[in-house]
Amino acid sequence: MPTWIRDPRATAALYLSGVVSTIVLLWWRFNGVPSEGPLSSDLLSSYVPITRLVADRLASGEFPLWNMHACNGIPLLATAQVGALYPGILLSMWLPGMDGLHLLMLVQCIVSGCFMTLALRAAESDWLASSIGGIAFSTACVIGSSFWPPQTSTITWLPWLLLCVEKLSRRWQWRWWLGVVAGTALGLLAGFPQYLVYSFLFLGPYAVARLADERANGGERWQAGAGRLVGMGCGVVLGTAIAGVQLLPTLELAALSARSVPLPAQEVSYLQFGSPSALAYLGRAFDPSAKPLMLDYGSGGGYVSIALLILVPAGIVAMRRLATTWMLVAVGAGALLLSDGPASAVPGVREIYELLPGASLFRSPERLRLVYLLAMIALSVRGLDALLRRPSGSESRTLVAGAAAACGMLIVFLGTPDARLRAIATVALVASALFAHRRPAAGALVRAGLLILVVLDLFLATARFGLYRDFPSSRSDHLHNLSGAQISPERIARETRGLGAGRVQFLGLLPWTPGGAPGRLLRASCYEPLAPDPWPNLKLWMGRSPIRGQFNAFSPRVLPGLYDVSGVETIFEASAARVEVTRNESALPRAYLLDDYQVMARTEIFELLRSAEHPFRRIVALEESPGFARPSDPASLRPGEIASYEPESVRIRIRPARESLLVLSDTWYPGWVAEVDGEPRNILRANGMYRAVRVGPDDREVHFSYRPASFRMGALLSLVGLVVALVVAASRSLSPRALTASRSVRS
């Protein structure tokens, strides 16, 4: 036990610092002003309704494969950011309204900080230094991403994986290998794989450098280290396999979306207009003024407190002989430089960025700044650890303190007034640490001072933005109320009464309430970057972005034919401060029979969608022949009777007079199969994006069902991965060595 813990005065000082920090937390929580953060309203307009839909379906014993409520029908499980199989979704099932989401976000912020503390502690850092690093990680990397929960859920598992890598680098232990498997699987299921890929850009080099340090300190031979690296890689592969039940459908959807080809530079950097450059982001580290600590959007981010910033050079000097130190410097600086992506003005950066995994698949390279922040926190903790505990030599300690003091004085002379005050306080505490290591009470006071300084600094840096005070519910609600025209659920219910299977469209509105009925209407619109073809091609043909806001960008005045063939009967449109409701009298039925067709190219079909005088009431536009001749005297359109309409199953009763096509205005997508009176029938793509089936005069019922092969293959892959993981866990727990150790513990 360290000397300062045995000293009652030291313990009292630390308790006092904890009490002060708690008082500050509570004061800001209950007395702060409303949030002013320029954060996204996507939380309530997109994520919450879909998450509630998934939770309700799971609670009723259904598996959420298809979402019939958006984008004329779209895969639901494959929409990765929903995190349909992430364990945290259970909270949304058990708790009403937004309570489950609030609890999940809060727990993850606490857990991520604890994981980071344990990871830094596993690297033999001082407990206080490790705890401060955990607080900084939770603040700078997790809380700032709370406006989009899948980001927070994914980032939570980065420090856990770092902890596992740290443990395995020292000694191979199967339980930590299983930790790598579990962390990888949960990170992928959480819904934001981009952050997990970027995490491995950090963890891979860190594992190599860590094993090099072990080898330099007289550890095992390099062959053993290489074996551990291979073992960690196998753990990542097995974790990926366990997530296959969600991952394979997502990859299938990505292959049919705009991301099936490399995204253009303007799409990759689509948030560049609202994010600072890498150089400006670096400058945020010296600015303690209040800001939202976001990784990838807005003018904030990059701040971990002046005290920790000053300790970065101290960490480099103290651990300059370790490979991990220079790995942290190189990877952190490289990630920050590459975070400008294709928009970088530095020669060669664009070419290097394009070599990264998923460079042309993921948007927002600014998210690489997670790696930079993690490296900076790790270096600062090493500097703090060196001052509090090591090195033992007075000359080395003085050198470390001198590096920190030099950085602090630079901020004193060049920084803002607020930064100067924090820098002076930090330099004073660093100087005190030089003389306090032999006096337990003085050492405890220095520790308490550093803890209070960092916590207060982070509180003040986010004071106006609610990242502590009203996290996360009132911040999101407040922003949602500022984000465009609103319409009450009561009015939506009144205007759509009796709509049945008819579709609605919202233009310029964010009408959804948490878990409310508006999100359960059959909407043509959706906010889904992975919307399947032909939405991306239609938008490219229109000269618009192929990713952002599918259908939302299309006005009925621009593509009236699209509204008609989609069966959109009611349109809500924001006009100034009012919401106008329009009835689309020319909307086609959701299911209907036509016996005439025309085979044409998709671009020709898109051209027809421009016109209000489109021919879709007379013909079905197909991309291949249905196998029967066009009639000389085509009959008029006849509606079909939708007998049942469920997410993965649609039954339609028909009475065709002759060979015809049954058209259902739901999205054509692989995995949907059709049966006509129990006999399999091929599904054709109708009117550019919908489903059609050939039927004859004796046919009476058509059944569409969703049975995706990608889900079945993914489920099999997950099952195999789980079995392998369980076999490994059981074999290690029942091994002779484990049983002997268990008996010795009991005796």
N, C-alpha and C positions, 0 to 999 in steps of 0.2 A: 504494500500500500504506500503511495507517495507520501512524503513528509507533510505536505501542505494539507492533506486530507485529515491527518491525525491531529493537526492543530485546531482547537475549537474556534479560535478567532478567524482562521482561514475559512472554516466551514460556515461560520456565521456570515462572513462577507459574501460568500457565494450564494447563500440563501437570500441575503438581502438583495443581491443583483437579480435573482430570479423573481422576487416579489415586485421589485421596481418594474421589471420587464412585463410582468403580468398586469400591473396597474396601467401601464401605458397601453397595452393591448386592449384592455377593457374600455379605457377612456376613448380611444379612437373608434372602437367598435360601436359605442352607443352615443357618441357626441359629434361624429363627423358630419360634414355636409354631403349632399348627394354626389354620386360619382360624376366626374366630368370626362371620363376617358373616352377617346374616339374609337371605341371598339366595335366589332362587327355585331350586327343584330341577327346573324345567321343562327345563333343559338336557339332563339324562339321561333324564327320563321321557317327553319328547316329541320334542325336536329331534334328538337323536342317532339314535334308531331310524329316523326318517323320512329323515334325511340319508344314513344308511348304505344305506337302501333305494334312494334316488335314485342314489347312487354306484354301487351294484352293478348297477343296471339300465343305467346309462350305460356301465359297463365291459363289459357283455355285448352292447352294441350296440343296446339297446332305448331307446325314448323314453318317459320316465316321465309318462304322461298320467293314469293312474288308480291309486289306492291301494286294493287289495282287502283290505288288512289292518286297516282301521279304519273305524268308523262305518258298518258294513254296506256299505262301498264309498263312496269319496269322491274327488273330483278331486285329483290330486297336483300336477301342474304349476301349477294355478290356486291352490294353497295358497301364497300369495306368500312366506311367511316361510321356506319351505324353500330358496328361492333356487336352484331346480333348474338354471337356466342360468347362474348366476353362476360366473365362472372359478374362484373359490376352491374349488368343489365338486370340482375335479380332484384336489386334494390328498387328499380323502377316497377317491378312486379309487386313488391310487398308494400311499398309506401305510396301514398296518394300524391297526385299532382307532381309538383317539382321537388318534393321532399327527398325522394330517392336520389335524384341528380345532385341536389345540394350536398347530401351526406356523402355520396361517392366522391365528389370533387374535394371536399374537405378532408376526407380520410386519405385520399391519394396525395394531397399536398403534405400531410403529416408523415405518411408512410415513406414517400420519396425522400424527405429530409432525413428520416431515420435510416433508410438504406444508404444514403450518402454518408452519414455519420459512421455507420458500421464499415463501409468500404474504406474510408479514410483511416479509420481505426485499425483495420486489418493491415494497412500499409505501415503500421507502427507509429502513427501520429498520436499526439497527446489527445486525451479525451475532450478537453475544452476546445482545442484547435479543430478537432474533427466535428464537434457539435456546431461550431460557428460555420464550418464549411457546409454542413447539412442545412443550416438556416439559409445561407446564401444560395445554395442550389434550389431549395424550395421556392425562394422568392424570385430569383432571376430567371429560372428555367421552367418552373411549373406553374406558379400562380399567374404569371403573365400570359400563359396559354389557356387560361381557364375559360375564355370566351368560346373555345371550341373543344368540348370534352375529350374527343378521341386523341387530340394532341397530348393533353394532360395524362390520359391513361397510358399512352405509349411511352412517354418520357419517364413515367414513374419506374419503369423496369430497367432503365439505363443504369442507375446506381446499383440495382440488384445484380445485374450482369457484371458490373465492375467488381462488386464484392466477390462473386464467384470466381472471376478471373484471378483476383488477388489471392484467394485461398488456394486455387489450383496451381498457381505459379510457385507457391512455397512447397506444397506437398499434395500429391494426387489423392483426392478423397472422393469417393463415388457420390456422396450426398451432395457435394458442391457441383459435380458434373451433372447430376439430376437437376440442380438449381439452374444451370445454363439451359438445359432442355426446357424447363418450366418457364423461365424468363423469356426465352425466345418465342415459345408458343403463345404466352399471354401478351407479349408485345405485338405480335402479329394479329392476334384476335382483337386487340384493343381498338384497331380501326385506323391507324395512321402509320402505315409501314415505312413511309419516307423517313421518319425520325429513327426507326429501328435500323434501317440501312445506314444512315449517317452515324448512328451509335457504333456500328461495327467498324466504320472507318476510324473510329477512335480506339475501340477495344482491341482490334487486331494488332496495330502497332504497339499498343500498351502491353499486350501479352508478350510480344517478342522482346521488347525492351526489358520487361520485368524478369523474364527468364535469363536474359543476358546479364542483368545485375546479380541474379542468384548464382550464375556460373562464375562471375568475377569474384564473388565472395566465397568461393570454394565449394560451390554446390555440386550437383550431379553433372555428368558429362553432357555434351551438347546433344547426343543421341536421345538421352532421356528427356531433355527439354523439347526436342522436336516431336517426340512421342506425345508429350502433354499438349502441344499445339494441335497436333492431329486429333487428339481426343476431344479438345474443346471444339474444334471444327465439326467433328462428328456429332457433338451435342447440339450445335446450332442446326445441323441438317435434320436431326431427329426432332427438334422443336418445330422446325418448319413443316416437317411431315405431319406432326400432330395438329397443326393449324390448317392442314390441307382441306378440311371440310368447308372452310370459308375461303381459303386462299385460291383454290382452283376455280370456283365460280367467279371470283374477282378477276383472275387472269383472263378467263373467257370473256367477261364483260369488257375488260380493258382492250382485248384484241378486236372487239367489235365497236369500239368507241373511237374518238378522235386520237386516242393515244396508241392506236394500232400502228401508227407511223411516228417518226420523231417529231416532237412538237416544234414549231417555229420559235425563234428566240423571243418574240413578243409574248408568246403564251407561257414560256418557261419563266419569264420575269414579269408575270402579269401583276405582281404586287409592287413592282419597282417604283411606281408613281407615288406610293404611300410609305415607302421604306427608305431609311437613310442609306447612303453608300457605306462601304466597309470602313472608309476613313472617318466618316461622320459617326458611324457606330462606335468606333474606337474612341472617339472624342466623348461619347456619352459616359464612358467610364470615369471621366474627370468631372462630370456635372452632377452634383447632388440635388438639383432642383427637382420638384415633383414631376413624375412622368409615369406612364404605364409601362411596366417592364415586359414588353412583348418581344418575342424572338423574331417575328417575321413581318410585322406590319406596324405602321405608325411611327411617330418620331421618337418614341421611347426606346427602352431596352439597353442592354450592355452595361448596366450599373450593378456592381456587387458590393458597394460601399468603398469609401476612400481608404479606410483602414486596410481592407484586404488588398486593394490596389497597391498600396505602399509596400505591402509585404510580398508582392510578387518577385521583385528583384532579390529580396532577402532569401526567398525559397530557391531561386536559381543559384545564388552564391553558396547557400548552405549545402545543397545537394548537387553541386556541380560535377561530382565524380560519378554520378549515377546516369545510366543510359536513359532511364525513365524521365529524368529532368529534361534532357535535351529533346526527347521524344515529345513531351508536353509542349515545349517551346515551338518545335517545328510543326507539329500537327495543329496546335492552336493557331499559330500565325498563318499556316496554309489554309485552314478552314475559313478564317476571316477574309483572307485574300480572295478565295474562290467563291465566297458568298455573294459577290457581285454577279457571278455567272456570266451569261452571254453579254450583259451590259457593261462588263468591266472595260476600263480604258487602259489597263495594264497589259502590255504585249505578252502574249502567250497564255494568259489566264483562261481565255475562252476555250482554247484548244485543250488545256489540261482539264478544265471542268467537263468537257464533253467526254472525257475518258472515265469519269466517275460512274459507278453503277447507278442506273436509272436516271442519268443526266437528262436524257430527252424524253423521259416518261414522267418525271416529277416536275411539278411547278414550284416556284418560289425557292431559288437557291439560297435565299436569306436564312433558311432554316439550318444551314450549315453552321450558323453562329452558335447553335447549341454546343458544338464541339469546342469552339473557341472559349465559351464561358466555362465549360467544364474544365478545360486545361488551365484557365486563369484561376479558378477556385482551388484546384489541386495544388498549383504552385504557391498560392498565397498561404494555404494551410501548411505547406512544408516550411515556409518562412516563419509562420507563427509558432510552429512546433519547435523549430530551431531556437527561437528566442526563449520559449518556456521550458524546454527540456534538454535540448542539445544544440550544438556540439558541446562537449564537456570542456574543451580547452578555452581559456579566456581569450586567446588571440582569435580563434575562429568565431567565438561569440561576438567579439567586437567587430569583426569583418561583416558578419551578417547584419548586426545592428547598424553599421555604417551604410550598407547598401539600402536598407529601409529608410534611414534618415536622409540619405541623398535624394531618394525619390520623393520623400515628404517635403523636403526643402524646395525641390523643384516646383511642387504644387503650391507651396506657400508663396513663391515669387511670381508664378505664372497663372495660378488658378483664380477662380471667382472668390468673392468674400466667404461664401458658405463653404467652399472647398478648403479655403485656408484654415478656417476654424477647425475643421475635422482633421486636416493634416497636422496642425500644431498639436492637437490632442493626441493623435496617434504617435507622433515623434516623441512626445513627453512620456507616453506609456512604454515605447520601445526603449528609451533611455533608462527608465525606471527598471525595466526587466533586466538590464545588465547588472544591477546592484541588488536585485531582490531575490535572486535564486538561492541565496544562502539564508534568507530570512523568510520562513514559511508564511507569516502573517502578511508581510509586504508582498510576497509572491501572489497570495490570494487576492490582495487588493488590486494588483496589476491585472490578474485574470478577470476579476469582476469588472474592472474598468473597460477592458477590451470587449467583453461580452455586451455590456450596456452600450458602449459606443457603436458597435456594429448593428445591434438591434434597433437603437434609436435612429441611426442613420438610414436604415432600410425603411423604418416606419415613416420618417419624414420625406423620404424620396418618393413615396407612393401616397402621400397624405390626401391629395385631392382626388385620387383616382380609385379609392375604395378597394385596393387590392388586398388590404387586410380588414378594413372596417366592415364593409358590407359584402364580403366575398361569400358566394358568388351571386346570390339571388337578386338582391335589390339593384346591384349594378346592371345586371342583364335586363331586368324589368324596366329600369329607368331609360336605358338606351333604346329598348324596343319601343317605348312610348314616344321617343323622339324621331323614329325612323319611318317617316312617310305617313300616308293616310291610313286611317283605321276604320274598321267596320265591326259592329258588335256581332257576336255569334247569334244573338236573337234575330237580328235582321237577316243574316244569312239563312238561318233556318226558315224564316218566313218566306223569303224569296225563292227558296229551293224546295218548298213543300210540294210534294207530288211529282218531283222530277224523275224519280225512279232510277233507271240506268243512264239517264241523260247526263252529259258532262257539263262542268262549269269551268270558267276561266277567270282568273284575277289579273288585272293589269294595273301596275303601279300601286299595289296594295301589299300590306303584310297583315292579313286578317287572322292569322292563327293564334289561338290561345293555348297555353300548356295543356296538352291532352284533350283539347276541346273538339267539338263536332266538326268545325270547318275543315280540319285536316283530313276528315274521313269522307269527304265528298269525292266523287269521281272527277278528278281534275285533269285537264289537258296539260297544264303547266307543271314544271318541276324545276328544282334547283339541284341539278345533279351533274357534276363534271364528267361522270362516266356514263352519260346517257348513250344508249347504243345507236348504231347506224339505223336509220338514215338521218337522225337529227344533226350530227356533225356535218354530213355532206350537204344537207339542206341549208345550213347556216353558211357554210363555205360558198355555196352557190349564190347565196344572197349577199356575199361580201361581208359577212359578220364573223365574229370570233366563233370557232367551232366548239368551244368549251363552255363559255359562260352563259348561264340562264337559258337553258333549252326552252323553246316555245315562248318564254316570257317576252322575248324581244320582238315577237311577231304580232303585229296589230291586225285585227280583222280587216282594217282598211288596206293593209299591204298584201295579206294572203287570205282573202275571204274564202277561197276554196279549201284551205287547210282547216278552217273552223267548221266548215260544212261536213267534210268527210270524217272529221274527228267526232262528230256528234255533239259539238258544243252548243247547248241550248240556251245557256244563261251566261252573260258576261258582266262582271263587276269591274268598273273602271274608275280610277281616281281622277277627278277633275277639280283642280284647285282644292278647296276645303271640303268638297262634296264627293260622294260616291254614287255614281250613276249605274243603274242596272238596265241592261239591254237584252231583249229576247231575240234569239237568232231563229227566225221563222223558217229559214232555208236549210237548217241542220238536217242531215240524213239520219235515219234511224240507226241505233247502235248495231243492229243485226238486220240484214235484208237480203233478198234474193234478186239477182239480175241474170238474164240469160245471154246477154251480149257482152262482149269484151273486146279489148284491143291490146295487142302486144306492142310495147314501146319502151324506149330507154328511160332510165330514171330521170335524166335531166329534162326529158320531154314531159314527164309527169309533174316535175317541180314547176315547169312553166305553166301547166294547167292550173296549179294551185294559186297562181296569181289572180286568176280571173273569177269574178262573181258569176260569169256565164259558163262555168266549167261543165263538162259533160258527164259528171260522175253519177247523176241520177239516171242516166241511160246506159252507161257502159262501166265495166270494171277495167281499170288499167292494170295490166299484168306485165311481168318481165319475162315470162315463158308461157307457152301454150298450155291450156288446161286439158287438152286431149279431146275436144269435141269442136265441131264446126260452128261458126257464127250463124245465127238464124237470119233468115231473110226478112222475117217480121217480128223483131224483138218485142217482148212484152214489157210492160211498165214495171217499175220497182214495186216489190211486195215485202212488207216488213216481216221479219221472223219473230217468233215468240221466245223471249229469254225465260226459260223455265227456272233456272237457278244460276246465280252469278256469285261465285266464290273466288278467292284469290288464285287458287291453283286449279280451279275446275269451273267450266262454263257449259251449261246445257241449253240447247236451242231447239225448239220444235218448229218444223217446217212442213209445207205442203207444196212442193214444186210441181208445176204442170208439165215440165219437160226438163231436159238437161240444162242445169243452171249453175250459178256460183253463189254460195252463201258467203257473204262478207260480214266479218265481225271487226268493228273499228277498235281493236286492241292491237298493241305493238306486236309485229312479227318478231320472233326471237327463237334461237335454237333451244331445244328442250321441250317446246310445245308439240304435242301430238294430237291428232284428231281421229275420232272414230265415228263412222256414220252407221247407225243402227248396229253398233258393236263391231263393225269391220274397219280396220285401219285405212286411213285415207291421207294422201299427201297434202300438206298445207302450202299454199301458194302465197307469195307476197303481193298484196292488192293495194292499188293506189299509192304505191311507193313505200308504204310502211305498215300496212295492216294485214290481217289474215283472211284467207279465202279458201274454201273447200268446194270441190266439184261434187254436186249432188244430182240424183236422178228422180224421175217422177214417183218412184216407189219408196223413196227415203223419207223418214219421219223425224229423226232426231240426230243432231250432231253434238258430240261431246268433245270439247277441248280440255286437255289436262296437261299440266306442267310437270314433266319428269326429266329434269336436266341430267345428262350423263356426267357433267362436270361435278355435280353434287354427289352422285353415287361414287365416282372415282375418288373424290376428295374424302368422303366418309370412310371408304376403305383404307385410304392412306392414313387417315387419322387413327383408325382402329389399329392398324399395324404398328404405327408409331407409339401409341399408348401401351400396346402389349409389350413391345420391346422395352420401353421405359419401366414398366411394372416388373418384367422379368429381371432386368438389371437390378432394380431396387430390392426385389425379393432375394435374388441370389447373393447380393452383398450382405443383406441383413442376416441370412442363414449360413454364411460362410463360416468355416471353423474359427478364423481369427475373430470375427464379430461375436460369435457365441462365447469364445473364451473371454473376450473383453467384457461381455455382459455378465458372465459369472463372477469375474473378479470384482466388478463394481458392486454386485449384490452381496458378495462376501465381505 
